[in-house]
Amino acid sequence: MQMFRLALFLALNLGLVIPVRSAQSIARDWDEQILAAIRMDTPHPPVQARNLFSLSVCMYDGWAAYDNVAVGYVYRGKHAAGDVAAARREAISYAAYRMLKERYAYSRSASNTLAALDAHMTALVYDTNNVSTDPSTPAGVGNSVYNAVSAWFINDGALQLRSYADFPPNLGGYNPTNQPMATGTNGVGPGLFDVNRWQPLSITNAVDQNGFPQGPIQRFLGSQWLNVRPFALARMNPALPWLDPGPPPHLGGVGDAEFRSNVVEVIRHSGELTPDDGVTMDISPGAFGNNTLGTNDGTGHPVNPATGQPYAPNVVKRGDFARVLAEFWADGPSSETPPGHWNVLANGVADHANFVKRIGGSGPVVDDLEWDVKVYFALNAAVHEAACAAWSLKRYYDGSRPITAIRYMGGLGQCSDAEAPSYHRNGLPLITNLIELVTTNTAAPGGRHAGLTSGKIALFTWPGQPADPTHQVSGVRWIHADNWLPYQKATSITPAFPGYISGHSTFSRSAAEVLAAITGSPFFPGGLATYTAISNTSLAFEQGPSQTVQLQWATYFDAADQAGISRIWGGIHPPVDDFNGRRTGSQCGQGVWALAQKYFDGSVTTIPFALTIRPLSPSGFELRHDALRGFFYKLQTTTNLNEPFTDDPAGFVGALDPSLVRTDRFAGPGKFYRVVRVAAP
């Protein structure tokens, strides 16, 4: 989000400004610190999701250290204090401060962020030089929590110690199939070898969303995330994605027709980015949203459950809605990136004056700190999980982006009429008023394609960012297909990683699942959340909207779906990326919530697990058992069940994956096995 952070949830109830809670917990305090740090950093969604989760683990484990029921995720020590509230505040602050200092030492704005963290810790009246790990003091507990959490994440596959840079290709790192496309020229360039694979972009004067110079040639951000350790996801083969909805459709291969229809949908949406076509739509929650998972089939909600009344119509210009939606969810300058975006939404929910904080929507009312540490733990586990799932698919399938597909197919010609000029079987289909063949007559002065080149394919679409975005609007017009650009800034154009699946869709649905579960309702408090984009001042890519537009969502899922839809109008993803992102995100969020609850109520220590034995050839056995990441397991054996079991020489082994495998070459039919699990050795 951009400049509307605060306004978003001052309007959570039917668009009215409402009172919000003024006091904040120490966990909320540190969450605001990381959001501020993210806003000044280079946008890197999977890194920021990991940072958010790491901070949340520190805060949750610091809280759980003084609770008799909850089980910490990494640090599991238990401590007593005369003033538990003060001890928690101090322990959480030391753990959070040290984690943020560690992570944002890698930031492009490190000097500013680290100084701000020091100043904040000092303002809390805590000694920034206190690194004691004495567990009899809250500071010592907090520093111990940080040490444990830092050690857990430091070798999780993110390559933090390499500043998150992937290994070179000869050591297993990513190597693009295609050579870069120079976006300032027409076409895809001579280095496109496979249109179904990602093509890096070469962008003149490229900058990231916060203005830091980039490239100019894109490198796959987060390509190593195929190997990053998630929260709850499991797989047997480390070379495969954590979740697999199947491959994207391929032009000239499996799913050819779907590939083509997806390309057309992106072009169609790009042609709707004007407020001057006379088309309006009702974006009220009573008419828009409430989709089946992985579709846009919804027709809205019949009533607001908080009021019992129908939602009022909200009719706006389609072109204004499309542009506002695309920019709101694009997470542009000073943005928290998609993972942080959902922290802002969660904080808005917590601030709602009429919201009652019950974990899962039932049971006792909890205080602000307990609510916050549990929400952040589950929510940021969900966005980290989504990053692992989505980026593993991006690496595995290496899916292309619309800018490559549209320019490539448009450059080949048209595929509709083999007898007409410029025919190519892999060209674009001709669709009147959207995709047309330029002829001598239509290219002549006064013609519908005036100024274009005869024989080329023309698209009726947004032509790119205007020279003066503050005062000018590009609208839509006919351009050469091989010059097509997405609705983005000219200095960024498309994110620096493969398309399939949509990170926005995956992050958003995963987060929405957790917020719906932990609040006990899919609906925002009051049944409505809004963001108002003021006319002619709220857009950054060009002037707009032409009229004030209020985005509205009844449920967390409606908001998540709009995040996905925004990427179609933005030209960043085709629908298949969005829909499979939503489905994958749903699996992530539901799996995270199922496991997170067990840490909250302590039942994680009693989850059953099974030991299986498989004979090996020519002798011995493979022993495999379920495991919980971060717990410790010890194999024991005996040859006589009436005698004590003997510990395996390896002793307790910490689980990094959801299963542990051992081989016993000396096993025989008279040998018995068991596995002992402990939270800490």
VEXMARRO-273527 format. One line per 4 residues: number of its first residue (from 1); their letters; for each residue x, y, z of C-alpha. Coordinates in Angstrom, 2 decimals. Last residue first. Layout:
BEGIN
NUM> a> X,Y,Z ~ ...
end
This chain:
BEGIN
681> paav> 17.02,-32.21,24.69 ~ 14.16,-29.77,24.00 ~ 10.57,-30.48,22.95 ~ 11.12,-34.20,23.35
677> rvvr> 10.35,-37.20,21.13 ~ 11.36,-40.81,21.80 ~ 11.46,-43.30,18.95 ~ 11.06,-47.07,19.24
673> yfkg> 12.73,-50.04,17.67 ~ 12.84,-53.82,18.11 ~ 15.45,-56.26,16.86 ~ 14.85,-60.01,16.53
669> pgaf> 14.19,-60.01,12.78 ~ 17.54,-58.38,12.11 ~ 19.00,-54.90,11.85 ~ 22.71,-54.54,11.20
665> rdtr> 22.48,-52.18,8.25 ~ 20.32,-49.73,10.19 ~ 19.43,-46.72,8.08 ~ 17.78,-43.59,9.45
661> vlsp> 15.15,-41.26,8.04 ~ 13.46,-38.33,9.74 ~ 10.19,-36.83,8.56 ~ 8.52,-33.43,8.58
657> dlag> 11.84,-31.64,7.98 ~ 14.38,-29.87,10.17 ~ 14.10,-32.32,13.04 ~ 16.72,-32.08,15.79
653> vfga> 18.47,-35.36,16.55 ~ 18.68,-36.70,20.09 ~ 21.35,-39.36,20.63 ~ 23.51,-40.34,17.67
649> pddt> 24.71,-43.41,19.59 ~ 21.17,-44.88,19.48 ~ 19.85,-45.24,23.00 ~ 19.32,-48.74,24.37
645> fpen> 15.87,-50.03,25.32 ~ 15.51,-51.77,28.67 ~ 14.90,-55.55,28.74 ~ 11.63,-57.44,28.67
641> lntt> 11.11,-56.40,25.08 ~ 14.27,-58.25,24.15 ~ 16.46,-57.31,21.20 ~ 16.35,-53.63,22.04
637> tqlk> 16.55,-50.36,20.19 ~ 16.16,-46.62,20.75 ~ 16.02,-43.76,18.26 ~ 16.03,-40.24,19.64
633> yffg> 13.97,-37.36,18.32 ~ 14.12,-33.62,18.93 ~ 11.50,-31.03,18.01 ~ 12.27,-28.03,15.80
629> rlad> 10.32,-29.25,12.80 ~ 7.79,-31.86,13.82 ~ 8.59,-35.40,12.79 ~ 7.03,-38.45,11.18
625> hrle> 9.13,-41.58,11.19 ~ 11.38,-43.48,8.83 ~ 13.60,-46.50,9.50 ~ 15.34,-48.05,6.51
621> fgsp> 16.37,-51.64,7.15 ~ 19.35,-53.92,6.84 ~ 20.48,-56.36,4.22 ~ 20.94,-56.89,0.47
617> slpr> 18.77,-54.94,-0.20 ~ 16.86,-52.80,2.21 ~ 13.82,-53.71,4.30 ~ 11.39,-50.92,5.14
613> itla> 10.46,-49.96,8.71 ~ 7.82,-47.39,9.60 ~ 7.64,-45.28,12.75 ~ 4.44,-43.33,13.31
609> fpit> 3.75,-40.01,14.98 ~ 1.06,-38.83,17.34 ~ 0.71,-35.11,18.12 ~ 1.13,-34.88,21.90
605> tvsg> 3.69,-32.08,22.10 ~ 1.70,-29.94,19.64 ~ -1.17,-30.07,22.14 ~ 0.20,-27.05,23.98
601> dfyk> -2.87,-24.87,23.36 ~ -1.07,-22.18,21.34 ~ 1.42,-24.52,19.69 ~ -1.44,-26.74,18.57
597> qala> -3.29,-23.76,17.16 ~ -0.32,-23.03,14.90 ~ -0.59,-26.47,13.27 ~ -4.13,-26.24,11.91
593> wvgq> -3.66,-22.53,11.18 ~ -0.60,-23.16,9.03 ~ -2.29,-25.93,7.06 ~ -5.32,-23.76,6.35
589> gcqs> -3.17,-20.87,5.23 ~ -0.97,-22.90,2.92 ~ -3.81,-24.84,1.32 ~ -5.69,-21.61,0.67
585> gtrr> -2.57,-20.03,-0.79 ~ -2.23,-22.86,-3.29 ~ -5.82,-22.42,-4.43 ~ -5.44,-18.65,-4.68
581> gnfd> -2.17,-18.94,-6.58 ~ -3.79,-21.45,-8.91 ~ -6.44,-18.87,-9.72 ~ -4.03,-15.96,-10.12
577> dvpp> -1.42,-17.66,-12.29 ~ -4.17,-19.13,-14.46 ~ -5.78,-15.68,-14.81 ~ -2.76,-14.14,-16.59
573> higg> -0.23,-12.24,-14.49 ~ 1.57,-8.87,-14.44 ~ -0.68,-6.94,-16.82 ~ -1.92,-4.67,-14.01
569> wirs> -5.49,-5.53,-14.91 ~ -4.59,-9.18,-14.37 ~ -2.57,-8.40,-11.23 ~ -5.51,-6.60,-9.68
565> igaq> -7.59,-9.77,-9.92 ~ -5.29,-11.47,-7.44 ~ -5.46,-8.68,-4.88 ~ -9.20,-8.57,-5.51
561> daad> -9.42,-12.22,-4.53 ~ -7.57,-11.53,-1.28 ~ -9.93,-8.67,-0.40 ~ -12.97,-10.86,-1.09
557> fyta> -11.38,-13.64,0.98 ~ -10.90,-11.30,3.94 ~ -14.60,-10.62,3.75 ~ -17.00,-7.78,2.99
553> wqlq> -14.63,-5.80,0.83 ~ -15.01,-2.29,-0.56 ~ -12.83,-0.11,-2.78 ~ -14.09,3.48,-2.79
549> vtqs> -13.49,5.43,-5.96 ~ -13.35,9.22,-6.30 ~ -13.79,10.25,-9.92 ~ -11.23,10.58,-12.72
545> pgqe> -8.96,8.23,-10.78 ~ -6.49,9.48,-11.58 ~ -3.35,10.81,-13.16 ~ -0.83,8.20,-14.26
541> fals> 1.28,5.45,-12.70 ~ 1.02,7.07,-9.27 ~ -2.73,7.13,-8.60 ~ -4.43,8.77,-5.64
537> tnsi> -4.57,12.45,-6.62 ~ -6.98,12.84,-9.56 ~ -10.07,11.76,-7.58 ~ -9.55,10.50,-4.05
533> atyt> -9.03,6.76,-3.65 ~ -11.10,5.54,-0.70 ~ -10.23,2.24,0.96 ~ -12.93,0.18,2.60
529> algg> -13.62,-2.68,4.99 ~ -17.13,-3.98,5.59 ~ -18.97,-6.52,7.72 ~ -18.64,-4.47,10.91
525> pffp> -15.42,-6.32,11.69 ~ -14.19,-7.91,8.45 ~ -16.08,-11.04,7.52 ~ -14.52,-14.52,7.24
521> sgti> -15.38,-15.09,10.89 ~ -13.74,-16.76,13.89 ~ -11.07,-14.10,14.23 ~ -8.26,-16.69,14.14
517> aalv> -9.79,-18.65,11.27 ~ -10.77,-15.77,9.00 ~ -7.42,-14.08,9.59 ~ -5.57,-17.32,8.88
513> eaas> -7.42,-18.07,5.64 ~ -7.01,-14.45,4.53 ~ -3.24,-14.66,4.99 ~ -2.98,-17.73,2.77
509> rsft> -5.32,-16.14,0.23 ~ -3.27,-12.96,0.10 ~ 0.19,-14.48,-0.05 ~ -0.83,-16.90,-2.80
505> shgs> -2.69,-14.34,-4.90 ~ 0.06,-11.74,-4.58 ~ 2.74,-14.34,-5.33 ~ 1.01,-15.29,-8.57
501> iygp> 2.06,-18.76,-9.74 ~ 3.57,-18.88,-12.35 ~ 5.14,-15.56,-13.27 ~ 8.90,-15.89,-13.13
497> fapt> 10.97,-13.39,-11.14 ~ 12.08,-9.78,-11.41 ~ 8.71,-8.06,-11.17 ~ 7.30,-6.42,-14.33
493> ista> 7.45,-2.83,-15.71 ~ 9.95,-1.26,-13.24 ~ 11.12,2.08,-14.67 ~ 8.14,2.60,-16.98
489> kqyp> 5.77,2.31,-14.02 ~ 3.12,-0.36,-14.35 ~ 0.02,-1.13,-16.41 ~ 1.71,-3.78,-18.56
485> lwnd> 3.46,-2.91,-21.81 ~ 2.72,-3.90,-25.41 ~ 5.25,-2.90,-28.10 ~ 5.04,-6.18,-30.05
481> ahiw> 1.28,-5.76,-30.28 ~ 1.64,-2.50,-32.17 ~ -0.58,0.17,-30.62 ~ -4.26,1.13,-30.90
477> rvgs> -5.54,3.29,-28.08 ~ -6.31,3.24,-24.36 ~ -6.11,6.05,-21.81 ~ -2.66,7.52,-21.25
473> vqht> -3.68,9.97,-18.53 ~ -1.62,13.08,-17.81 ~ -1.15,15.42,-14.85 ~ 0.89,13.53,-12.27
469> pdap> 2.06,10.86,-14.71 ~ 3.84,13.41,-16.93 ~ 5.48,11.44,-19.76 ~ 2.56,9.02,-19.83
465> qgpw> 3.00,5.38,-18.74 ~ 2.32,2.80,-21.42 ~ -0.02,2.29,-24.37 ~ -3.11,0.99,-22.51
461> tfla> -4.83,-1.23,-25.06 ~ -6.49,-1.67,-28.41 ~ -3.94,-4.07,-29.86 ~ -2.51,-3.99,-33.38
457> ikgs> -0.90,-6.83,-35.32 ~ 1.50,-5.91,-38.14 ~ 0.83,-6.16,-41.85 ~ 0.58,-2.42,-42.37
453> tlga> 2.59,-0.45,-39.85 ~ 0.83,1.94,-37.48 ~ 0.32,5.65,-38.03 ~ -3.44,5.47,-38.30
449> hrgg> -4.85,2.18,-37.02 ~ -8.53,3.25,-37.10 ~ -7.87,5.18,-40.30 ~ -7.79,8.98,-40.41
445> paat> -4.33,9.00,-41.94 ~ -3.72,5.58,-43.52 ~ -3.00,2.56,-41.31 ~ -6.54,1.18,-41.69
441> nttv> -6.29,1.32,-45.49 ~ -2.86,-0.25,-45.79 ~ -3.89,-2.96,-43.36 ~ -3.25,-3.47,-39.66
437> leil> -4.56,-6.81,-38.41 ~ -6.72,-6.56,-35.31 ~ -6.78,-7.51,-31.65 ~ -9.32,-5.66,-29.46
433> ntil> -12.03,-3.93,-31.48 ~ -12.69,-7.10,-33.51 ~ -10.85,-10.14,-32.22 ~ -8.04,-11.64,-34.33
429> plgn> -6.29,-14.48,-32.55 ~ -2.63,-13.82,-31.71 ~ 0.16,-15.67,-33.52 ~ 1.34,-19.21,-32.86
425> rhys> -0.09,-20.68,-36.07 ~ 1.31,-17.76,-38.04 ~ -0.64,-15.70,-40.57 ~ 0.60,-12.23,-41.45
421> paea> -1.76,-11.80,-44.41 ~ -5.03,-13.74,-44.66 ~ -5.44,-17.27,-46.00 ~ -4.46,-18.98,-42.74
417> dscq> -7.07,-16.94,-40.90 ~ -7.19,-16.78,-37.09 ~ -3.55,-17.20,-36.06 ~ -2.36,-13.62,-36.44
413> glgg> 1.20,-12.34,-36.59 ~ 4.52,-13.53,-35.18 ~ 5.21,-10.24,-33.41 ~ 1.87,-10.42,-31.65
409> myri> 2.70,-13.88,-30.32 ~ 6.08,-12.76,-28.99 ~ 4.93,-9.40,-27.66 ~ 1.95,-10.95,-25.89
405> atip> 3.83,-13.91,-24.43 ~ 6.85,-11.94,-23.24 ~ 4.88,-9.10,-21.64 ~ 2.45,-11.64,-20.17
401> rsgd> 5.15,-13.30,-18.02 ~ 6.67,-16.74,-18.52 ~ 6.68,-19.65,-16.09 ~ 9.90,-21.04,-14.64
397> yyrk> 8.07,-24.26,-13.68 ~ 10.31,-25.33,-10.77 ~ 11.63,-21.90,-9.76 ~ 8.26,-20.16,-9.82
393> lswa> 6.69,-23.20,-8.20 ~ 9.20,-23.11,-5.31 ~ 8.56,-19.36,-5.17 ~ 4.85,-19.88,-4.62
389> acaa> 5.09,-22.56,-1.94 ~ 7.96,-21.04,0.04 ~ 6.47,-17.55,-0.20 ~ 3.05,-18.85,0.84
385> ehva> 4.54,-20.55,3.88 ~ 6.23,-17.27,4.83 ~ 2.88,-15.52,4.39 ~ 1.16,-18.13,6.55
381> anla> 3.84,-18.20,9.25 ~ 3.37,-14.44,9.24 ~ -0.33,-14.76,9.97 ~ 0.04,-17.51,12.57
377> fyvk> 2.81,-15.88,14.62 ~ 1.50,-12.36,14.06 ~ -1.99,-13.32,15.21 ~ -0.66,-15.21,18.23
373> vdwe> 1.67,-12.42,19.35 ~ -1.04,-9.80,18.78 ~ -3.86,-11.51,20.60 ~ -1.71,-12.35,23.60
369> lddv> -0.49,-8.77,23.76 ~ -3.93,-7.18,23.40 ~ -5.51,-9.22,26.17 ~ -7.57,-12.32,25.53
365> vpgs> -11.35,-12.70,25.64 ~ -12.19,-16.24,26.67 ~ -13.42,-18.92,24.29 ~ -14.62,-18.38,20.76
361> ggir> -13.69,-16.46,17.61 ~ -10.66,-18.62,16.87 ~ -8.71,-16.81,19.55 ~ -11.13,-14.32,21.11
357> kvfn> -10.38,-10.62,20.73 ~ -13.66,-8.74,20.47 ~ -13.82,-6.14,17.68 ~ -16.09,-3.18,18.35
353> ahda> -13.39,-0.50,18.46 ~ -11.58,-1.83,15.38 ~ -7.88,-1.68,16.17 ~ -7.36,-5.44,15.93
349> vgna> -8.89,-5.46,12.44 ~ -6.65,-2.59,11.38 ~ -3.62,-4.42,12.68 ~ -4.58,-7.43,10.58
345> lvnw> -4.87,-5.26,7.45 ~ -1.45,-3.71,8.10 ~ 0.00,-7.17,8.65 ~ -1.59,-8.18,5.34
341> hgpp> 0.33,-5.45,3.52 ~ 3.52,-6.72,5.17 ~ 3.32,-9.94,3.17 ~ 2.33,-8.09,-0.04
337> tess> 5.17,-5.52,0.09 ~ 5.17,-3.01,3.02 ~ 5.09,-0.19,0.52 ~ 6.97,3.09,0.58
333> pgda> 6.72,3.22,-3.22 ~ 4.47,0.57,-4.82 ~ 2.54,-2.27,-3.30 ~ 0.73,-3.27,-6.51
329> wfea> -2.41,-3.93,-4.46 ~ -3.62,-0.34,-4.45 ~ -2.17,0.33,-7.91 ~ -4.07,-2.38,-9.77
325> lvra> -7.26,-1.77,-7.82 ~ -7.18,1.96,-8.48 ~ -6.55,1.38,-12.19 ~ -9.30,-1.21,-12.58
321> fdgr> -11.80,0.80,-10.54 ~ -11.17,3.94,-12.59 ~ -11.51,2.06,-15.86 ~ -14.72,0.39,-14.69
317> kvvn> -16.33,3.69,-13.79 ~ -18.03,3.34,-10.44 ~ -21.30,2.00,-9.02 ~ -21.28,1.22,-5.31
313> payp> -24.71,-0.22,-4.45 ~ -25.58,-0.39,-0.74 ~ -24.96,-3.69,1.01 ~ -28.15,-5.39,2.11
309> qgta> -29.09,-5.09,5.79 ~ -28.61,-7.51,8.68 ~ -26.19,-5.02,10.19 ~ -23.19,-7.17,11.10
305> pnvp> -24.12,-9.94,8.67 ~ -24.07,-7.50,5.72 ~ -26.63,-8.98,3.36 ~ -26.95,-10.91,0.09
301> hgtg> -23.20,-11.23,-0.48 ~ -21.74,-10.71,-3.95 ~ -22.21,-12.25,-7.38 ~ -19.24,-14.59,-7.26
297> dntg> -17.89,-16.56,-10.23 ~ -14.38,-15.13,-10.24 ~ -12.73,-18.50,-9.66 ~ -10.04,-20.23,-7.59
293> ltnn> -12.14,-20.66,-4.46 ~ -15.81,-19.94,-5.17 ~ -16.25,-16.21,-5.24 ~ -18.03,-13.99,-2.71
289> gfag> -17.06,-10.92,-4.74 ~ -19.05,-8.18,-6.47 ~ -22.77,-7.41,-6.20 ~ -23.58,-6.95,-2.51
285> psid> -19.91,-6.38,-1.72 ~ -20.35,-3.18,-3.77 ~ -18.23,-3.03,-6.92 ~ -21.13,-2.13,-9.22
281> mtvg> -19.71,-1.56,-12.68 ~ -19.53,1.27,-15.17 ~ -18.57,1.40,-18.84 ~ -18.65,4.76,-20.65
277> ddpt> -15.28,4.21,-22.36 ~ -13.66,7.28,-20.80 ~ -12.30,6.00,-17.52 ~ -9.63,4.01,-19.35
273> legs> -7.81,0.86,-18.37 ~ -10.25,-1.55,-20.04 ~ -7.95,-2.44,-22.95 ~ -5.43,-3.92,-20.52
269> hriv> -8.16,-6.24,-19.26 ~ -8.76,-7.51,-22.79 ~ -5.04,-7.96,-23.40 ~ -4.72,-9.98,-20.19
265> evvn> -7.75,-12.05,-21.14 ~ -6.35,-12.69,-24.63 ~ -3.15,-14.07,-23.14 ~ -5.16,-16.38,-20.90
261> srfe> -7.18,-17.62,-23.88 ~ -3.98,-18.46,-25.74 ~ -2.45,-20.37,-22.85 ~ -5.73,-22.22,-22.30
257> adgv> -5.80,-23.33,-25.93 ~ -2.21,-24.58,-25.74 ~ -2.77,-26.48,-22.48 ~ -0.20,-29.17,-23.22
253> gglh> 2.09,-27.90,-25.95 ~ 2.30,-25.25,-28.65 ~ 1.91,-22.47,-26.09 ~ 2.16,-24.07,-22.69
249> pppg> -0.43,-24.10,-19.91 ~ 1.02,-23.75,-16.40 ~ 2.15,-26.95,-14.72 ~ 0.23,-28.74,-11.98
245> pdlw> -1.28,-27.46,-8.74 ~ 1.93,-28.54,-6.98 ~ 2.63,-27.85,-3.34 ~ 6.09,-27.85,-1.76
241> plap> 7.64,-27.81,-5.23 ~ 9.93,-30.69,-6.26 ~ 13.72,-31.09,-5.97 ~ 13.48,-31.73,-2.23
237> nmra> 11.51,-34.96,-2.85 ~ 9.35,-36.27,0.00 ~ 7.40,-33.10,0.69 ~ 5.97,-31.34,3.74
233> lafp> 4.47,-27.94,4.45 ~ 4.05,-26.81,8.07 ~ 6.41,-23.88,8.63 ~ 8.60,-23.59,5.52
229> rvnl> 12.31,-24.36,5.02 ~ 13.80,-22.68,1.95 ~ 14.94,-24.97,-0.89 ~ 12.66,-23.82,-3.70
225> wqsg> 13.34,-20.36,-2.27 ~ 16.72,-20.31,-4.03 ~ 15.33,-18.26,-6.95 ~ 14.37,-15.52,-4.52
221> lfrq> 14.82,-12.61,-6.89 ~ 15.48,-13.88,-10.42 ~ 17.94,-11.38,-11.88 ~ 16.75,-8.49,-14.01
217> ipgq> 19.08,-6.65,-16.36 ~ 19.41,-2.90,-15.71 ~ 20.00,-3.91,-13.03 ~ 18.44,-1.78,-10.36
213> pfgn> 18.75,1.73,-8.95 ~ 16.91,2.26,-5.63 ~ 13.76,4.34,-6.08 ~ 11.50,2.66,-3.53
209> qdva> 9.59,0.58,-6.07 ~ 12.81,-0.60,-7.68 ~ 14.67,1.43,-10.26 ~ 15.49,0.73,-13.88
205> ntis> 17.03,3.55,-15.89 ~ 16.73,1.44,-19.05 ~ 15.01,-1.86,-18.37 ~ 16.50,-5.17,-19.50
201> lpqw> 13.89,-7.78,-18.72 ~ 14.39,-11.40,-17.74 ~ 12.46,-13.97,-19.83 ~ 10.58,-16.67,-17.94
197> rnvd> 9.79,-19.87,-19.82 ~ 6.84,-20.73,-22.05 ~ 8.12,-18.48,-24.83 ~ 11.19,-20.70,-25.18
193> flgp> 14.34,-19.51,-26.97 ~ 13.88,-15.76,-26.62 ~ 17.33,-14.27,-27.20 ~ 16.74,-12.41,-30.44
189> gvgn> 14.68,-9.63,-28.85 ~ 11.17,-9.78,-27.40 ~ 9.51,-7.27,-29.70 ~ 9.81,-3.49,-29.92
185> tgta> 12.53,-1.56,-28.17 ~ 12.59,0.07,-24.73 ~ 11.79,-3.23,-23.05 ~ 15.12,-4.81,-23.97
181> mpqn> 14.24,-8.48,-23.47 ~ 16.87,-10.49,-21.65 ~ 18.20,-13.88,-22.76 ~ 16.04,-16.93,-22.24
177> tpny> 16.70,-20.19,-20.42 ~ 17.62,-18.40,-17.22 ~ 20.22,-20.03,-14.95 ~ 19.25,-20.62,-11.33
173> ggln> 21.84,-21.87,-8.87 ~ 23.02,-25.46,-8.61 ~ 26.74,-24.89,-8.13 ~ 27.50,-24.40,-11.83
169> ppfd> 24.55,-22.00,-12.00 ~ 26.04,-19.62,-9.41 ~ 24.51,-19.86,-5.94 ~ 21.53,-17.64,-5.19
165> aysr> 22.03,-14.26,-3.54 ~ 20.14,-13.75,-0.27 ~ 22.90,-11.55,1.20 ~ 25.17,-14.61,0.96
161> lqla> 24.80,-15.09,4.74 ~ 21.04,-15.00,4.24 ~ 21.18,-17.95,1.87 ~ 17.42,-18.58,2.19
157> gdni> 18.06,-22.31,2.64 ~ 17.16,-22.54,6.34 ~ 20.74,-22.14,7.55 ~ 20.33,-18.92,9.55
153> fwas> 16.72,-19.60,10.45 ~ 17.05,-21.85,13.50 ~ 20.23,-20.15,14.73 ~ 18.49,-16.77,14.70
149> vany> 15.52,-18.22,16.58 ~ 17.72,-19.71,19.30 ~ 19.89,-16.62,19.73 ~ 16.82,-14.35,19.72
145> vsng> 15.11,-16.39,22.42 ~ 18.27,-16.30,24.49 ~ 18.46,-12.52,24.12 ~ 14.85,-12.24,25.26
141> vgap> 15.39,-14.55,28.21 ~ 18.48,-12.62,29.27 ~ 16.56,-9.36,29.00 ~ 13.79,-10.87,31.13
137> tspd> 16.33,-11.79,33.82 ~ 16.80,-15.19,35.50 ~ 17.55,-16.64,32.08 ~ 21.00,-14.97,32.00
133> tsvn> 21.63,-14.58,28.27 ~ 23.28,-11.18,28.63 ~ 23.54,-9.06,25.47 ~ 22.79,-5.73,27.16
129> ntdy> 24.34,-3.11,24.88 ~ 21.01,-1.72,23.64 ~ 19.99,-1.01,27.22 ~ 16.21,-0.74,27.50
125> vlat> 14.38,2.49,28.32 ~ 11.67,1.98,25.67 ~ 13.01,5.14,24.04 ~ 16.43,3.48,23.95
121> mhad> 15.00,0.54,22.04 ~ 13.37,2.94,19.60 ~ 16.54,4.94,19.08 ~ 18.54,1.80,18.39
117> laal> 15.89,0.60,15.93 ~ 15.87,3.98,14.18 ~ 19.65,3.91,13.86 ~ 19.48,0.43,12.37
113> tnsa> 16.83,1.53,9.86 ~ 18.64,4.66,8.69 ~ 22.03,3.02,8.26 ~ 20.52,-0.13,6.77
109> srsy> 18.55,1.61,4.02 ~ 19.59,-0.85,1.28 ~ 18.86,-3.50,3.91 ~ 21.27,-6.32,4.83
105> ayre> 21.85,-4.97,8.37 ~ 18.08,-5.14,8.37 ~ 18.05,-8.80,9.33 ~ 20.39,-8.78,12.31
101> klmr> 19.14,-5.54,13.82 ~ 15.57,-6.76,13.37 ~ 16.34,-9.98,15.21 ~ 18.18,-8.19,18.01
97> yaay> 15.35,-5.73,18.58 ~ 12.67,-8.42,18.51 ~ 14.38,-10.65,21.08 ~ 15.23,-7.71,23.35
93> siae> 11.74,-6.24,23.06 ~ 9.96,-9.55,23.61 ~ 11.93,-10.19,26.78 ~ 11.24,-6.68,28.11
89> rraa> 7.51,-6.65,27.46 ~ 7.20,-10.23,28.67 ~ 8.96,-9.41,31.92 ~ 6.78,-6.33,32.47
85> avdg> 3.58,-8.36,31.97 ~ 4.90,-11.21,34.12 ~ 5.64,-9.00,37.11 ~ 7.06,-11.32,39.75
81> aahk> 8.61,-13.44,37.06 ~ 8.79,-17.13,36.22 ~ 10.47,-18.87,33.33 ~ 9.92,-21.67,30.82
77> gryv> 12.42,-22.55,28.09 ~ 10.98,-23.66,24.77 ~ 12.76,-21.50,22.20 ~ 11.96,-22.61,18.66
73> ygva> 8.17,-22.64,18.24 ~ 7.35,-22.02,21.87 ~ 4.69,-24.17,23.48 ~ 1.69,-22.51,25.12
69> vndy> 0.37,-23.89,28.41 ~ 2.41,-22.58,31.35 ~ 3.09,-19.14,29.87 ~ 6.15,-16.99,30.64
65> aawg> 8.37,-18.39,27.87 ~ 5.28,-18.26,25.63 ~ 5.58,-14.47,25.32 ~ 9.22,-14.56,24.27
61> dymc> 8.41,-17.46,21.94 ~ 5.62,-15.43,20.34 ~ 7.77,-12.33,19.95 ~ 10.79,-14.13,18.53
57> vsls> 8.59,-16.27,16.29 ~ 6.91,-13.12,14.99 ~ 10.25,-11.53,14.17 ~ 11.26,-14.61,12.19
53> flnr> 7.89,-14.67,10.44 ~ 8.16,-11.03,9.39 ~ 11.74,-11.52,8.20 ~ 10.76,-14.60,6.19
49> aqvp> 7.91,-12.69,4.56 ~ 10.33,-9.83,3.86 ~ 12.76,-12.18,2.14 ~ 9.96,-13.78,0.11
45> phpt> 8.56,-10.39,-0.98 ~ 11.80,-8.61,-1.96 ~ 11.11,-4.87,-2.23 ~ 14.36,-2.98,-1.58
41> dmri> 14.04,-1.44,1.87 ~ 12.51,1.76,3.22 ~ 8.95,0.43,3.55 ~ 10.29,-2.83,4.97
37> aali> 11.93,-1.01,7.88 ~ 8.71,0.84,8.72 ~ 6.82,-2.46,8.64 ~ 9.48,-3.94,10.91
33> qedw> 9.02,-1.17,13.46 ~ 5.23,-1.36,13.30 ~ 5.49,-5.03,14.18 ~ 7.70,-4.03,17.09
29> drai> 5.01,-1.81,18.61 ~ 2.30,-4.33,17.85 ~ 4.27,-6.84,19.92 ~ 4.72,-4.26,22.70
25> sqas> 0.94,-3.94,22.83 ~ -0.73,-0.80,21.58 ~ -2.94,1.72,23.36 ~ -5.12,4.00,21.23
21> rvpi> -7.99,1.68,20.35 ~ -9.93,2.99,17.40 ~ -12.90,5.32,17.18 ~ -14.87,5.24,13.93
17> vlgl> -14.75,7.16,10.66 ~ -17.67,5.86,8.65 ~ -17.30,3.87,5.43 ~ -19.79,1.22,6.49
13> nlal> -17.59,0.17,9.38 ~ -13.92,-0.35,8.59 ~ -13.25,3.19,7.51 ~ -10.50,4.18,9.93
9> flal> -9.17,0.91,8.66 ~ -7.91,2.02,5.32 ~ -7.20,5.61,6.25 ~ -4.07,4.75,8.19
5> rfmq> -2.17,2.98,5.42 ~ -3.48,5.12,2.58 ~ -0.25,6.64,1.34 ~ 1.05,3.58,-0.48
1> m> 0.00,0.00,0.00
end
